[in-house]
Amino acid sequence: MVTIKEIEADSLTELNELYRELTGAPAEPGKFADTFAAIKADSRYILLGAYVDGELMGSLMGILCQDLIGDCRPFMVIENVVVSSRARRQGLGKQLMTAIENIAHERDCYYIILVSGEKRKEAHVFYEKMGYRDEKVEGYRKHLSSH
């Protein structure tokens, strides 16, 4: 049975393993736990998990952003979408995306934005099936080195 719900601290080890699948390396556990606590304390962050028979098999994060354009409605940014390689093609990603979209509607978001790595073609097909459109914008990222 699949359950979509907010991730709690008892799932941190599983969540870090999902992120290892996504990025190739796990986060440092102590910093990961501290950052998780900060995210949980901030109502603008929504960290959802897809649990299959109690095991965390997918996750995504939505971040609510206030906006000063037009009627000043917020928008949502989606990040860190991942479904375990052991559970793909079972509808978990779709259930996660539908759940975060419902939350965005409840919070009166004007739109949802996400970015996906250029080489993640399978993910792009998935997002397009979910109704997201490639708007042909240029994306820029600057990595900041720590001092």
N, C-alpha and C positions, 0 to 999 in steps of 0.2 A: 504494500500500500504506500502511496506517495503522499507526503504532507509538505505543504509549503508554509513556512513560518519564519519569524525572525530568529536569527542565530544567537545563541547564548554562549556564555563562557565555557560551558561543558563540552562544546564542539570545537574548541580552538585547535586541537591537534589535527582533527580531520580537515578543518578549514585551511590550515597551513599546508597540509598535504595537497589539497585541491589547487592552491596557489602555486605549489611546486610544479604541478602538472601544467599550469598556465604559463609560468615564467621560466621554468627550468631549475629553480633554486628556491628552497624554503626561506622564510624570513627568520631572523634571529628571534628565538622564542620569547625572551624577556621584553624586548621592544614591541614585538607582535602583541603580547598581552596588554601592555600599557596603551598602545594605540587603539586596540580593540575597546578597551574601557573608555577611552576618550570618545570614540565613535558612538558607543552605546549611550553615553551621557548627552549627546547632541541630537536633538529631535530632527534635525535636517538630514540626518543620515538614516537610511533604511538598508539593513543588511539582511537579505533573505536567503534562506537555505531550502534546498529540496532534499527531503529525507525519504529514503526508501527503506521501509521496515526499520525505522529508527536510525539508519546510518546516513550521514551527510554525504550526498552524491553530487550536489550542484550548488552554486551560489551566484549572487550578483549583488552589487551595491548601487543604490540610487541616492543621489545627493540633490536636495531641494535648494535651488538658487533663487534669490529674490532678484527682480528686474525692475528697472526704472523706465522702460520703454512702454509707450502706449498706455494701456490701462494698468500697468504695473503688476501684471500677473506673474507668478513664479514660473520657472521652467525646471526640468529635471535632467540631470546628467546621469547616465548609466555607465558604470565601470566594472571591471573585473568579473565579467561573465564567464563562468566556467562550469562544465559538466564533466565529471570523471569519465575517463576513457572506458571505464567498466560499465557505464550507464548511458552512453550516448544512444540516440535514436529511439528513446523510450518516451519522449515528450516532456522531459524534465525542463529543458530550456524554454520550451513554449509555456509551460506552467509558471516558471519563474518570471518570464517577460510579461505574461498576462497579469500576474499578481502585482508587479511593480507599476504597470500601466494603470491598474485599478486604483492604486494608491495615488498616482499622479493626478488622476481624475478627481479623487476625493479632495486633494489639496489644491484643486483649481489650477493646475499647471497648463500653460499655454501650449507647450510642446516638450518633447523629450529629445535629447541629443545623445549620441554615442559615437565613439570612434572605434575602429577595428584595424588591426595591422594589415597592411597591404597584401601580405602573403596568406592571410587566413581566408582563402576563397570559400571554403565550406561554411565558415561562419557568416560570410557575406550573403550566401544563398539563404541561410536560415533567417537573417535579419530582413531580407527582402520578402520572404514568405510571411513574416510577421507584420509586414506593412511599412517597414522603414525603407526610405528611398535615398539613393546616393545622389546628393544634391550638387555634386561636382564642385565642392569648395576645397580650398587648399588648407591642409592642416599643418601646423607648425608646432614643434616641441623644442624646448631648450632644456637640456639636462644641466642642473646646477651642481657643481662639485662642492663638497663640504670643505671647510677651511680648517 
